[in-house]
């Protein structure tokens, strides 16, 4: 599988500068040690957009802000034995936006916490312990 590395801004700017000085694509590619297709596509993108800087921020917009993420982690640390659905409900009443329990679980996981189901966190009863030891 091929590795893909993006050019840094300084190198792409120097490359565009050489091309603006009427150097050939082949000579620029040889000078910078990259393929001609990379130089050609960067030059074409520069001619269309007028800048050599890549556009950032692709992909689906996030449903929660960084403040919401902090709120989720704070609520999980405050309340004992809260499930992700309870925290999602609290967040939706606080902000007015619907957030799924799976999103809350992902945010908790990213914050070093783990969403748990309260019924699984209860201590084992004597019968359960005995059955587990016999097994």
GUSESE-684761 format. One record per residue: x, y, z of N, C-alpha, C, O in turn; residue number from 0. Coordinates in nm, 2 decimals. Example, Ala and Ser with C-alpha at 12.3 -4.5 7.8 and 13.67 -1.06 7.14 Angstrom:
node n_east 1.32, n_north -0.57, n_up 0.78, ca_east 1.23, ca_north -0.45, ca_up 0.78, c_east 1.32, c_north -0.33, c_up 0.78, o_east 1.42, o_north -0.33, o_up 0.85, pos 0
node n_east 1.28, n_north -0.22, n_up 0.71, ca_east 1.37, ca_north -0.11, ca_up 0.71, c_east 1.29, c_north 0.00, c_up 0.79, o_east 1.34, o_north 0.11, o_up 0.80, pos 1
END
This chain:
node n_east 0.08, n_north -0.12, n_up 0.00, ca_east 0.00, ca_north 0.00, ca_up 0.00, c_east 0.09, c_north 0.12, c_up 0.00, o_east 0.18, o_north 0.13, o_up 0.08, pos 0
node n_east 0.06, n_north 0.22, n_up -0.09, ca_east 0.14, ca_north 0.33, ca_up -0.10, c_east 0.11, c_north 0.43, c_up 0.01, o_east 0.00, o_north 0.45, o_up 0.06, pos 1
node n_east 0.22, n_north 0.50, n_up 0.06, ca_east 0.21, ca_north 0.60, ca_up 0.16, c_east 0.18, c_north 0.73, c_up 0.09, o_east 0.24, o_north 0.76, o_up -0.02, pos 2
node n_east 0.10, n_north 0.81, n_up 0.15, ca_east 0.07, ca_north 0.94, ca_up 0.09, c_east 0.11, c_north 1.05, c_up 0.19, o_east 0.06, o_north 1.06, o_up 0.30, pos 3
node n_east 0.20, n_north 1.14, n_up 0.14, ca_east 0.24, ca_north 1.25, ca_up 0.22, c_east 0.21, c_north 1.38, c_up 0.15, o_east 0.23, o_north 1.39, o_up 0.03, pos 4
node n_east 0.15, n_north 1.47, n_up 0.23, ca_east 0.12, ca_north 1.60, ca_up 0.17, c_east 0.24, c_north 1.69, c_up 0.18, o_east 0.32, o_north 1.68, o_up 0.27, pos 5
node n_east 0.25, n_north 1.77, n_up 0.07, ca_east 0.36, ca_north 1.87, ca_up 0.08, c_east 0.33, c_north 1.98, c_up 0.18, o_east 0.22, o_north 2.02, o_up 0.20, pos 6
node n_east 0.44, n_north 2.02, n_up 0.25, ca_east 0.42, ca_north 2.13, ca_up 0.34, c_east 0.40, c_north 2.26, c_up 0.26, o_east 0.43, o_north 2.27, o_up 0.14, pos 7
node n_east 0.35, n_north 2.36, n_up 0.33, ca_east 0.32, ca_north 2.49, ca_up 0.26, c_east 0.44, c_north 2.56, c_up 0.20, o_east 0.43, o_north 2.61, o_up 0.09, pos 8
node n_east 0.55, n_north 2.55, n_up 0.27, ca_east 0.67, ca_north 2.61, ca_up 0.22, c_east 0.72, c_north 2.55, c_up 0.09, o_east 0.76, o_north 2.62, o_up 0.00, pos 9
node n_east 0.72, n_north 2.42, n_up 0.09, ca_east 0.77, ca_north 2.35, ca_up -0.03, c_east 0.67, c_north 2.37, c_up -0.15, o_east 0.72, o_north 2.40, o_up -0.26, pos 10
node n_east 0.54, n_north 2.37, n_up -0.12, ca_east 0.45, ca_north 2.39, ca_up -0.23, c_east 0.46, c_north 2.53, c_up -0.28, o_east 0.44, o_north 2.56, o_up -0.40, pos 11
node n_east 0.48, n_north 2.63, n_up -0.19, ca_east 0.50, ca_north 2.77, ca_up -0.23, c_east 0.62, c_north 2.79, c_up -0.32, o_east 0.62, o_north 2.86, o_up -0.42, pos 12
node n_east 0.73, n_north 2.72, n_up -0.28, ca_east 0.85, ca_north 2.73, ca_up -0.36, c_east 0.83, c_north 2.67, c_up -0.50, o_east 0.88, o_north 2.72, o_up -0.60, pos 13
node n_east 0.76, n_north 2.56, n_up -0.50, ca_east 0.73, ca_north 2.49, ca_up -0.63, c_east 0.65, c_north 2.57, c_up -0.72, o_east 0.68, o_north 2.58, o_up -0.84, pos 14
node n_east 0.55, n_north 2.64, n_up -0.66, ca_east 0.46, ca_north 2.73, ca_up -0.74, c_east 0.54, c_north 2.85, c_up -0.79, o_east 0.53, o_north 2.89, o_up -0.91, pos 15
node n_east 0.63, n_north 2.90, n_up -0.71, ca_east 0.72, ca_north 3.01, ca_up -0.75, c_east 0.81, c_north 2.97, c_up -0.87, o_east 0.82, o_north 3.05, o_up -0.96, pos 16
node n_east 0.86, n_north 2.85, n_up -0.87, ca_east 0.95, ca_north 2.80, ca_up -0.98, c_east 0.86, c_north 2.79, c_up -1.11, o_east 0.91, o_north 2.83, o_up -1.22, pos 17
node n_east 0.74, n_north 2.74, n_up -1.09, ca_east 0.65, ca_north 2.73, ca_up -1.21, c_east 0.61, c_north 2.87, c_up -1.26, o_east 0.60, o_north 2.88, o_up -1.38, pos 18
node n_east 0.59, n_north 2.96, n_up -1.18, ca_east 0.56, ca_north 3.10, ca_up -1.22, c_east 0.68, c_north 3.17, c_up -1.29, o_east 0.66, o_north 3.26, o_up -1.37, pos 19
node n_east 0.80, n_north 3.12, n_up -1.26, ca_east 0.92, ca_north 3.17, ca_up -1.33, c_east 0.94, c_north 3.10, c_up -1.47, o_east 1.04, o_north 3.12, o_up -1.53, pos 20
node n_east 0.84, n_north 3.03, n_up -1.51, ca_east 0.84, ca_north 2.96, ca_up -1.64, c_east 0.94, c_north 2.84, c_up -1.64, o_east 0.99, o_north 2.80, o_up -1.75, pos 21
node n_east 0.97, n_north 2.78, n_up -1.53, ca_east 1.04, ca_north 2.65, ca_up -1.53, c_east 0.95, c_north 2.54, c_up -1.57, o_east 0.83, o_north 2.55, o_up -1.55, pos 22
node n_east 1.00, n_north 2.43, n_up -1.63, ca_east 0.92, ca_north 2.32, ca_up -1.67, c_east 0.88, c_north 2.24, c_up -1.55, o_east 0.94, o_north 2.24, o_up -1.45, pos 23
node n_east 0.77, n_north 2.16, n_up -1.57, ca_east 0.72, ca_north 2.08, ca_up -1.46, c_east 0.82, c_north 1.97, c_up -1.43, o_east 0.84, o_north 1.93, o_up -1.32, pos 24
node n_east 0.89, n_north 1.92, n_up -1.54, ca_east 0.99, ca_north 1.81, ca_up -1.53, c_east 1.11, c_north 1.86, c_up -1.44, o_east 1.16, o_north 1.79, o_up -1.36, pos 25
node n_east 1.16, n_north 1.98, n_up -1.47, ca_east 1.27, ca_north 2.03, ca_up -1.40, c_east 1.24, c_north 2.06, c_up -1.25, o_east 1.32, o_north 2.04, o_up -1.16, pos 26
node n_east 1.12, n_north 2.11, n_up -1.22, ca_east 1.07, ca_north 2.14, ca_up -1.09, c_east 1.06, c_north 2.00, c_up -1.01, o_east 1.10, o_north 1.99, o_up -0.89, pos 27
node n_east 1.00, n_north 1.90, n_up -1.08, ca_east 0.99, ca_north 1.77, ca_up -1.01, c_east 1.12, c_north 1.71, c_up -0.98, o_east 1.14, o_north 1.65, o_up -0.87, pos 28
node n_east 1.22, n_north 1.73, n_up -1.07, ca_east 1.35, ca_north 1.67, ca_up -1.05, c_east 1.42, c_north 1.75, c_up -0.93, o_east 1.49, o_north 1.69, o_up -0.85, pos 29
node n_east 1.40, n_north 1.88, n_up -0.93, ca_east 1.47, ca_north 1.96, ca_up -0.82, c_east 1.42, c_north 1.93, c_up -0.68, o_east 1.50, o_north 1.92, o_up -0.59, pos 30
node n_east 1.29, n_north 1.90, n_up -0.67, ca_east 1.23, ca_north 1.88, ca_up -0.54, c_east 1.22, c_north 1.73, c_up -0.51, o_east 1.19, o_north 1.69, o_up -0.39, pos 31
node n_east 1.25, n_north 1.64, n_up -0.61, ca_east 1.25, ca_north 1.50, ca_up -0.58, c_east 1.11, c_north 1.44, c_up -0.57, o_east 1.10, o_north 1.34, o_up -0.49, pos 32
node n_east 1.02, n_north 1.49, n_up -0.64, ca_east 0.88, ca_north 1.44, ca_up -0.64, c_east 0.84, c_north 1.41, c_up -0.78, o_east 0.91, o_north 1.45, o_up -0.87, pos 33
node n_east 0.73, n_north 1.34, n_up -0.79, ca_east 0.68, ca_north 1.30, ca_up -0.93, c_east 0.62, c_north 1.42, c_up -1.00, o_east 0.58, o_north 1.52, o_up -0.94, pos 34
node n_east 0.62, n_north 1.41, n_up -1.13, ca_east 0.56, ca_north 1.52, ca_up -1.22, c_east 0.41, c_north 1.54, c_up -1.19, o_east 0.36, o_north 1.65, o_up -1.20, pos 35
node n_east 0.35, n_north 1.43, n_up -1.16, ca_east 0.20, ca_north 1.44, ca_up -1.14, c_east 0.17, c_north 1.52, c_up -1.02, o_east 0.07, o_north 1.59, o_up -1.02, pos 36
node n_east 0.25, n_north 1.51, n_up -0.92, ca_east 0.22, ca_north 1.59, ca_up -0.80, c_east 0.24, c_north 1.74, c_up -0.83, o_east 0.16, o_north 1.82, o_up -0.79, pos 37
node n_east 0.35, n_north 1.77, n_up -0.90, ca_east 0.38, ca_north 1.91, ca_up -0.94, c_east 0.27, c_north 1.96, c_up -1.03, o_east 0.22, o_north 2.07, o_up -1.01, pos 38
node n_east 0.22, n_north 1.88, n_up -1.12, ca_east 0.12, ca_north 1.92, ca_up -1.22, c_east -0.01, c_north 1.94, c_up -1.15, o_east -0.08, o_north 2.04, o_up -1.18, pos 39
node n_east -0.05, n_north 1.86, n_up -1.06, ca_east -0.18, ca_north 1.87, ca_up -0.99, c_east -0.17, c_north 2.00, c_up -0.89, o_east -0.27, o_north 2.07, o_up -0.88, pos 40
node n_east -0.06, n_north 2.02, n_up -0.83, ca_east -0.04, ca_north 2.14, ca_up -0.75, c_east -0.05, c_north 2.27, c_up -0.83, o_east -0.11, o_north 2.36, o_up -0.79, pos 41
node n_east 0.01, n_north 2.26, n_up -0.95, ca_east 0.00, ca_north 2.38, ca_up -1.03, c_east -0.14, c_north 2.41, c_up -1.08, o_east -0.18, o_north 2.52, o_up -1.09, pos 42
node n_east -0.21, n_north 2.30, n_up -1.12, ca_east -0.35, ca_north 2.31, ca_up -1.16, c_east -0.44, c_north 2.37, c_up -1.05, o_east -0.52, o_north 2.45, o_up -1.08, pos 43
node n_east -0.42, n_north 2.31, n_up -0.93, ca_east -0.50, ca_north 2.36, ca_up -0.82, c_east -0.47, c_north 2.51, c_up -0.79, o_east -0.56, o_north 2.59, o_up -0.75, pos 44
node n_east -0.34, n_north 2.55, n_up -0.80, ca_east -0.30, ca_north 2.69, ca_up -0.78, c_east -0.37, c_north 2.78, c_up -0.89, o_east -0.41, o_north 2.89, o_up -0.85, pos 45
node n_east -0.37, n_north 2.73, n_up -1.01, ca_east -0.44, ca_north 2.82, ca_up -1.12, c_east -0.59, c_north 2.83, c_up -1.10, o_east -0.64, o_north 2.93, o_up -1.13, pos 46
node n_east -0.65, n_north 2.73, n_up -1.04, ca_east -0.79, ca_north 2.73, ca_up -1.02, c_east -0.83, c_north 2.82, c_up -0.89, o_east -0.91, o_north 2.91, o_up -0.90, pos 47
node n_east -0.76, n_north 2.79, n_up -0.78, ca_east -0.80, ca_north 2.85, ca_up -0.66, c_east -0.72, c_north 2.98, c_up -0.63, o_east -0.77, o_north 3.06, o_up -0.55, pos 48
node n_east -0.60, n_north 2.99, n_up -0.68, ca_east -0.52, ca_north 3.11, ca_up -0.66, c_east -0.43, c_north 3.10, c_up -0.53, o_east -0.37, o_north 3.19, o_up -0.49, pos 49
node n_east -0.44, n_north 2.98, n_up -0.47, ca_east -0.35, ca_north 2.96, ca_up -0.35, c_east -0.30, c_north 2.82, c_up -0.35, o_east -0.36, o_north 2.73, o_up -0.41, pos 50
node n_east -0.19, n_north 2.80, n_up -0.28, ca_east -0.13, ca_north 2.67, ca_up -0.28, c_east -0.16, c_north 2.59, c_up -0.15, o_east -0.11, o_north 2.48, o_up -0.13, pos 51
node n_east -0.23, n_north 2.65, n_up -0.07, ca_east -0.27, ca_north 2.60, ca_up 0.06, c_east -0.39, c_north 2.51, c_up 0.05, o_east -0.49, o_north 2.54, o_up -0.02, pos 52
node n_east -0.38, n_north 2.39, n_up 0.11, ca_east -0.49, ca_north 2.29, ca_up 0.10, c_east -0.61, c_north 2.34, c_up 0.19, o_east -0.59, o_north 2.41, o_up 0.29, pos 53
node n_east -0.73, n_north 2.31, n_up 0.14, ca_east -0.85, ca_north 2.35, ca_up 0.22, c_east -0.87, c_north 2.25, c_up 0.33, o_east -0.85, o_north 2.13, o_up 0.31, pos 54
node n_east -0.90, n_north 2.30, n_up 0.45, ca_east -0.91, ca_north 2.21, ca_up 0.56, c_east -1.06, c_north 2.20, c_up 0.60, o_east -1.14, o_north 2.28, o_up 0.55, pos 55
node n_east -1.10, n_north 2.10, n_up 0.68, ca_east -1.23, ca_north 2.09, ca_up 0.73, c_east -1.33, c_north 2.01, c_up 0.65, o_east -1.45, o_north 2.04, o_up 0.64, pos 56
node n_east -1.28, n_north 1.91, n_up 0.58, ca_east -1.37, ca_north 1.82, ca_up 0.51, c_east -1.44, c_north 1.72, c_up 0.60, o_east -1.39, o_north 1.70, o_up 0.72, pos 57
node n_east -1.54, n_north 1.66, n_up 0.56, ca_east -1.61, ca_north 1.56, ca_up 0.63, c_east -1.74, c_north 1.61, c_up 0.70, o_east -1.78, o_north 1.72, o_up 0.68, pos 58
node n_east -1.80, n_north 1.52, n_up 0.77, ca_east -1.93, ca_north 1.55, ca_up 0.83, c_east -1.91, c_north 1.64, c_up 0.95, o_east -1.81, o_north 1.63, o_up 1.03, pos 59
node n_east -2.00, n_north 1.74, n_up 0.97, ca_east -1.98, ca_north 1.83, ca_up 1.08, c_east -2.02, c_north 1.76, c_up 1.21, o_east -2.10, o_north 1.67, o_up 1.21, pos 60
node n_east -1.95, n_north 1.80, n_up 1.32, ca_east -1.97, ca_north 1.73, ca_up 1.45, c_east -2.10, c_north 1.78, c_up 1.51, o_east -2.14, o_north 1.89, o_up 1.49, pos 61
node n_east -2.16, n_north 1.68, n_up 1.58, ca_east -2.29, ca_north 1.71, ca_up 1.64, c_east -2.27, c_north 1.78, c_up 1.78, o_east -2.36, o_north 1.86, o_up 1.82, pos 62
node n_east -2.15, n_north 1.76, n_up 1.84, ca_east -2.13, ca_north 1.83, ca_up 1.97, c_east -2.01, c_north 1.92, c_up 1.95, o_east -1.92, o_north 1.89, o_up 1.88, pos 63
node n_east -2.01, n_north 2.02, n_up 2.03, ca_east -1.90, ca_north 2.12, ca_up 2.04, c_east -1.80, c_north 2.07, c_up 2.14, o_east -1.83, o_north 1.97, o_up 2.21, pos 64
node n_east -1.69, n_north 2.13, n_up 2.15, ca_east -1.59, ca_north 2.09, ca_up 2.25, c_east -1.64, c_north 2.12, c_up 2.39, o_east -1.61, o_north 2.05, o_up 2.49, pos 65
node n_east -1.73, n_north 2.22, n_up 2.41, ca_east -1.79, ca_north 2.25, ca_up 2.53, c_east -1.89, c_north 2.14, c_up 2.57, o_east -1.90, o_north 2.10, o_up 2.69, pos 66
node n_east -1.96, n_north 2.09, n_up 2.47, ca_east -2.05, ca_north 1.98, ca_up 2.50, c_east -1.98, c_north 1.85, c_up 2.54, o_east -2.02, o_north 1.78, o_up 2.63, pos 67
node n_east -1.86, n_north 1.83, n_up 2.48, ca_east -1.78, ca_north 1.72, ca_up 2.52, c_east -1.73, c_north 1.73, c_up 2.66, o_east -1.73, o_north 1.63, o_up 2.74, pos 68
node n_east -1.69, n_north 1.85, n_up 2.70, ca_east -1.65, ca_north 1.87, ca_up 2.84, c_east -1.77, c_north 1.85, c_up 2.94, o_east -1.76, o_north 1.79, o_up 3.04, pos 69
node n_east -1.89, n_north 1.89, n_up 2.90, ca_east -2.01, ca_north 1.87, ca_up 2.97, c_east -2.04, c_north 1.72, c_up 2.99, o_east -2.08, o_north 1.68, o_up 3.10, pos 70
node n_east -2.03, n_north 1.65, n_up 2.88, ca_east -2.05, ca_north 1.50, ca_up 2.89, c_east -1.96, c_north 1.44, c_up 2.99, o_east -2.01, o_north 1.35, o_up 3.07, pos 71
node n_east -1.83, n_north 1.47, n_up 2.98, ca_east -1.74, ca_north 1.41, ca_up 3.07, c_east -1.76, c_north 1.45, c_up 3.22, o_east -1.75, o_north 1.37, o_up 3.31, pos 72
node n_east -1.80, n_north 1.58, n_up 3.24, ca_east -1.83, ca_north 1.63, ca_up 3.37, c_east -1.95, c_north 1.56, c_up 3.43, o_east -1.95, o_north 1.52, o_up 3.55, pos 73
node n_east -2.05, n_north 1.54, n_up 3.35, ca_east -2.17, ca_north 1.47, ca_up 3.40, c_east -2.14, c_north 1.33, c_up 3.43, o_east -2.20, o_north 1.27, o_up 3.53, pos 74
node n_east -2.06, n_north 1.26, n_up 3.35, ca_east -2.02, ca_north 1.12, ca_up 3.38, c_east -1.94, c_north 1.11, c_up 3.51, o_east -1.96, o_north 1.01, o_up 3.58, pos 75
node n_east -1.86, n_north 1.21, n_up 3.54, ca_east -1.78, ca_north 1.20, ca_up 3.66, c_east -1.86, c_north 1.24, c_up 3.78, o_east -1.83, o_north 1.18, o_up 3.89, pos 76
node n_east -1.96, n_north 1.32, n_up 3.77, ca_east -2.04, ca_north 1.36, ca_up 3.88, c_east -2.13, c_north 1.25, c_up 3.92, o_east -2.14, o_north 1.22, o_up 4.04, pos 77
node n_east -2.21, n_north 1.20, n_up 3.83, ca_east -2.31, ca_north 1.10, ca_up 3.86, c_east -2.26, c_north 0.96, c_up 3.86, o_east -2.18, o_north 0.92, o_up 3.77, pos 78
node n_east -2.29, n_north 0.88, n_up 3.97, ca_east -2.25, ca_north 0.74, ca_up 3.97, c_east -2.34, c_north 0.66, c_up 3.90, o_east -2.47, o_north 0.68, o_up 3.91, pos 79
node n_east -2.29, n_north 0.56, n_up 3.83, ca_east -2.37, ca_north 0.46, ca_up 3.75, c_east -2.47, c_north 0.52, c_up 3.66, o_east -2.59, o_north 0.48, o_up 3.65, pos 80
node n_east -2.42, n_north 0.62, n_up 3.58, ca_east -2.51, ca_north 0.68, ca_up 3.48, c_east -2.48, c_north 0.61, c_up 3.34, o_east -2.37, o_north 0.59, o_up 3.31, pos 81
node n_east -2.59, n_north 0.58, n_up 3.27, ca_east -2.57, ca_north 0.52, ca_up 3.14, c_east -2.55, c_north 0.64, c_up 3.04, o_east -2.58, o_north 0.75, o_up 3.06, pos 82
node n_east -2.51, n_north 0.60, n_up 2.92, ca_east -2.49, ca_north 0.70, ca_up 2.81, c_east -2.62, c_north 0.76, c_up 2.77, o_east -2.63, o_north 0.88, o_up 2.73, pos 83
node n_east -2.73, n_north 0.68, n_up 2.78, ca_east -2.86, ca_north 0.74, ca_up 2.74, c_east -2.91, c_north 0.85, c_up 2.84, o_east -2.97, o_north 0.94, o_up 2.80, pos 84
node n_east -2.88, n_north 0.83, n_up 2.97, ca_east -2.91, ca_north 0.93, ca_up 3.07, c_east -2.84, c_north 1.06, c_up 3.04, o_east -2.89, o_north 1.17, o_up 3.05, pos 85
node n_east -2.71, n_north 1.04, n_up 3.01, ca_east -2.62, ca_north 1.16, ca_up 2.99, c_east -2.67, c_north 1.23, c_up 2.86, o_east -2.67, o_north 1.35, o_up 2.85, pos 86
node n_east -2.71, n_north 1.15, n_up 2.76, ca_east -2.76, ca_north 1.21, ca_up 2.63, c_east -2.89, c_north 1.29, c_up 2.66, o_east -2.91, o_north 1.40, o_up 2.60, pos 87
node n_east -2.97, n_north 1.24, n_up 2.74, ca_east -3.10, ca_north 1.31, ca_up 2.78, c_east -3.07, c_north 1.44, c_up 2.85, o_east -3.13, o_north 1.54, o_up 2.82, pos 88
node n_east -2.97, n_north 1.44, n_up 2.94, ca_east -2.93, ca_north 1.56, ca_up 3.02, c_east -2.87, c_north 1.66, c_up 2.92, o_east -2.90, o_north 1.78, o_up 2.93, pos 89
node n_east -2.79, n_north 1.62, n_up 2.83, ca_east -2.73, ca_north 1.71, ca_up 2.73, c_east -2.84, c_north 1.77, c_up 2.64, o_east -2.83, o_north 1.89, o_up 2.61, pos 90
node n_east -2.93, n_north 1.69, n_up 2.60, ca_east -3.04, ca_north 1.75, ca_up 2.51, c_east -3.13, c_north 1.85, c_up 2.58, o_east -3.17, o_north 1.94, o_up 2.52, pos 91
node n_east -3.15, n_north 1.82, n_up 2.71, ca_east -3.23, ca_north 1.92, ca_up 2.78, c_east -3.15, c_north 2.05, c_up 2.81, o_east -3.20, o_north 2.16, o_up 2.82, pos 92
node n_east -3.02, n_north 2.03, n_up 2.83, ca_east -2.93, ca_north 2.15, ca_up 2.85, c_east -2.91, c_north 2.24, c_up 2.73, o_east -2.91, o_north 2.36, o_up 2.74, pos 93
node n_east -2.89, n_north 2.17, n_up 2.61, ca_east -2.85, ca_north 2.25, ca_up 2.49, c_east -2.97, c_north 2.26, c_up 2.39, o_east -2.97, o_north 2.35, o_up 2.31, pos 94
node n_east -3.06, n_north 2.17, n_up 2.40, ca_east -3.17, ca_north 2.18, ca_up 2.30, c_east -3.15, c_north 2.10, c_up 2.18, o_east -3.23, o_north 2.10, o_up 2.08, pos 95
node n_east -3.03, n_north 2.03, n_up 2.17, ca_east -3.00, ca_north 1.95, ca_up 2.05, c_east -3.00, c_north 1.80, c_up 2.08, o_east -2.96, o_north 1.77, o_up 2.19, pos 96
node n_east -3.05, n_north 1.72, n_up 1.99, ca_east -3.06, ca_north 1.58, ca_up 2.01, c_east -2.92, c_north 1.52, c_up 1.99, o_east -2.86, o_north 1.54, o_up 1.88, pos 97
node n_east -2.87, n_north 1.44, n_up 2.08, ca_east -2.75, ca_north 1.37, ca_up 2.07, c_east -2.77, c_north 1.22, c_up 2.10, o_east -2.84, o_north 1.19, o_up 2.20, pos 98
node n_east -2.72, n_north 1.13, n_up 2.02, ca_east -2.75, ca_north 0.99, ca_up 2.05, c_east -2.66, c_north 0.94, c_up 2.16, o_east -2.56, o_north 1.00, o_up 2.19, pos 99
node n_east -2.70, n_north 0.83, n_up 2.22, ca_east -2.62, ca_north 0.77, ca_up 2.32, c_east -2.49, c_north 0.71, c_up 2.27, o_east -2.40, o_north 0.70, o_up 2.35, pos 100
node n_east -2.49, n_north 0.68, n_up 2.14, ca_east -2.36, ca_north 0.63, ca_up 2.08, c_east -2.26, c_north 0.74, c_up 2.07, o_east -2.14, o_north 0.72, o_up 2.09, pos 101
node n_east -2.31, n_north 0.86, n_up 2.04, ca_east -2.22, ca_north 0.98, ca_up 2.04, c_east -2.16, c_north 1.00, c_up 2.17, o_east -2.05, o_north 1.03, o_up 2.19, pos 102
node n_east -2.25, n_north 1.00, n_up 2.28, ca_east -2.21, ca_north 1.02, ca_up 2.41, c_east -2.10, c_north 0.91, c_up 2.45, o_east -2.00, o_north 0.95, o_up 2.52, pos 103
node n_east -2.13, n_north 0.79, n_up 2.41, ca_east -2.03, ca_north 0.68, ca_up 2.45, c_east -1.90, c_north 0.71, c_up 2.38, o_east -1.79, o_north 0.68, o_up 2.44, pos 104
node n_east -1.90, n_north 0.76, n_up 2.25, ca_east -1.77, ca_north 0.79, ca_up 2.19, c_east -1.70, c_north 0.90, c_up 2.25, o_east -1.58, o_north 0.90, o_up 2.27, pos 105
node n_east -1.77, n_north 1.01, n_up 2.30, ca_east -1.71, ca_north 1.12, ca_up 2.36, c_east -1.65, c_north 1.08, c_up 2.50, o_east -1.54, o_north 1.12, o_up 2.54, pos 106
node n_east -1.72, n_north 0.99, n_up 2.57, ca_east -1.67, ca_north 0.94, ca_up 2.70, c_east -1.54, c_north 0.86, c_up 2.68, o_east -1.45, o_north 0.87, o_up 2.75, pos 107
node n_east -1.55, n_north 0.78, n_up 2.57, ca_east -1.43, ca_north 0.69, ca_up 2.55, c_east -1.31, c_north 0.78, c_up 2.51, o_east -1.20, o_north 0.75, o_up 2.55, pos 108
node n_east -1.33, n_north 0.88, n_up 2.43, ca_east -1.22, ca_north 0.97, ca_up 2.40, c_east -1.17, c_north 1.05, c_up 2.52, o_east -1.05, o_north 1.08, o_up 2.52, pos 109
node n_east -1.25, n_north 1.07, n_up 2.62, ca_east -1.21, ca_north 1.14, ca_up 2.74, c_east -1.15, c_north 1.05, c_up 2.84, o_east -1.12, o_north 1.09, o_up 2.95, pos 110
node n_east -1.14, n_north 0.92, n_up 2.81, ca_east -1.08, ca_north 0.82, ca_up 2.90, c_east -1.18, c_north 0.76, c_up 2.99, o_east -1.14, o_north 0.68, o_up 3.08, pos 111
node n_east -1.30, n_north 0.78, n_up 2.97, ca_east -1.41, ca_north 0.72, ca_up 3.05, c_east -1.48, c_north 0.62, c_up 2.96, o_east -1.46, o_north 0.62, o_up 2.84, pos 112
node n_east -1.56, n_north 0.53, n_up 3.02, ca_east -1.63, ca_north 0.43, ca_up 2.94, c_east -1.78, c_north 0.43, c_up 2.98, o_east -1.81, o_north 0.43, o_up 3.10, pos 113
node n_east -1.86, n_north 0.44, n_up 2.88, ca_east -2.01, ca_north 0.43, ca_up 2.91, c_east -2.04, c_north 0.29, c_up 2.96, o_east -1.99, o_north 0.19, o_up 2.91, pos 114
node n_east -2.12, n_north 0.29, n_up 3.06, ca_east -2.16, ca_north 0.16, ca_up 3.12, c_east -2.31, c_north 0.15, c_up 3.14, o_east -2.38, o_north 0.25, o_up 3.15, pos 115
node n_east -2.35, n_north 0.03, n_up 3.14, ca_east -2.49, ca_north 0.01, ca_up 3.17, c_east -2.51, c_north -0.01, c_up 3.32, o_east -2.44, o_north -0.10, o_up 3.38, pos 116
node n_east -2.59, n_north 0.06, n_up 3.39, ca_east -2.60, ca_north 0.05, ca_up 3.53, c_east -2.63, c_north -0.08, c_up 3.59, o_east -2.58, o_north -0.12, o_up 3.69, pos 117
node n_east -2.71, n_north -0.16, n_up 3.51, ca_east -2.75, ca_north -0.29, ca_up 3.56, c_east -2.63, c_north -0.39, c_up 3.56, o_east -2.63, o_north -0.49, o_up 3.63, pos 118
node n_east -2.53, n_north -0.36, n_up 3.48, ca_east -2.41, ca_north -0.45, ca_up 3.48, c_east -2.31, c_north -0.41, c_up 3.59, o_east -2.22, o_north -0.48, o_up 3.61, pos 119
node n_east -2.32, n_north -0.29, n_up 3.65, ca_east -2.23, ca_north -0.25, ca_up 3.75, c_east -2.27, c_north -0.28, c_up 3.89, o_east -2.19, o_north -0.25, o_up 3.99, pos 120
node n_east -2.38, n_north -0.34, n_up 3.91, ca_east -2.43, ca_north -0.38, ca_up 4.04, c_east -2.34, c_north -0.49, c_up 4.09, o_east -2.30, o_north -0.58, o_up 4.01, pos 121
node n_east -2.32, n_north -0.50, n_up 4.22, ca_east -2.24, ca_north -0.61, ca_up 4.28, c_east -2.31, c_north -0.74, c_up 4.26, o_east -2.43, o_north -0.75, o_up 4.26, pos 122
node n_east -2.23, n_north -0.85, n_up 4.25, ca_east -2.29, ca_north -0.98, ca_up 4.23, c_east -2.35, c_north -1.03, c_up 4.36, o_east -2.30, o_north -1.00, o_up 4.47, pos 123
node n_east -2.46, n_north -1.09, n_up 4.35, ca_east -2.53, ca_north -1.15, ca_up 4.46, c_east -2.46, c_north -1.28, c_up 4.50, o_east -2.38, o_north -1.33, o_up 4.42, pos 124
node n_east -2.49, n_north -1.33, n_up 4.62, ca_east -2.43, ca_north -1.45, ca_up 4.67, c_east -2.45, c_north -1.57, c_up 4.57, o_east -2.36, o_north -1.65, o_up 4.55, pos 125
node n_east -2.57, n_north -1.59, n_up 4.52, ca_east -2.60, ca_north -1.70, ca_up 4.43, c_east -2.52, c_north -1.69, c_up 4.30, o_east -2.46, o_north -1.78, o_up 4.25, pos 126
node n_east -2.50, n_north -1.56, n_up 4.25, ca_east -2.43, ca_north -1.54, ca_up 4.13, c_east -2.28, c_north -1.57, c_up 4.15, o_east -2.21, o_north -1.64, o_up 4.07, pos 127
node n_east -2.23, n_north -1.53, n_up 4.27, ca_east -2.09, ca_north -1.56, ca_up 4.30, c_east -2.06, c_north -1.71, c_up 4.31, o_east -1.96, o_north -1.76, o_up 4.26, pos 128
node n_east -2.15, n_north -1.78, n_up 4.38, ca_east -2.14, ca_north -1.92, ca_up 4.39, c_east -2.14, c_north -1.99, c_up 4.26, o_east -2.06, o_north -2.08, o_up 4.23, pos 129
node n_east -2.24, n_north -1.95, n_up 4.17, ca_east -2.25, ca_north -2.01, ca_up 4.04, c_east -2.12, c_north -1.98, c_up 3.96, o_east -2.08, o_north -2.07, o_up 3.88, pos 130
node n_east -2.07, n_north -1.86, n_up 3.97, ca_east -1.94, ca_north -1.83, ca_up 3.90, c_east -1.83, c_north -1.91, c_up 3.94, o_east -1.74, o_north -1.95, o_up 3.86, pos 131
node n_east -1.82, n_north -1.93, n_up 4.07, ca_east -1.70, ca_north -2.01, ca_up 4.13, c_east -1.72, c_north -2.16, c_up 4.09, o_east -1.62, o_north -2.22, o_up 4.06, pos 132
node n_east -1.84, n_north -2.21, n_up 4.08, ca_east -1.86, ca_north -2.35, ca_up 4.04, c_east -1.83, c_north -2.37, c_up 3.89, o_east -1.78, o_north -2.47, o_up 3.85, pos 133
node n_east -1.85, n_north -2.27, n_up 3.82, ca_east -1.82, ca_north -2.28, ca_up 3.67, c_east -1.67, c_north -2.28, c_up 3.65, o_east -1.63, o_north -2.29, o_up 3.54, pos 134
END
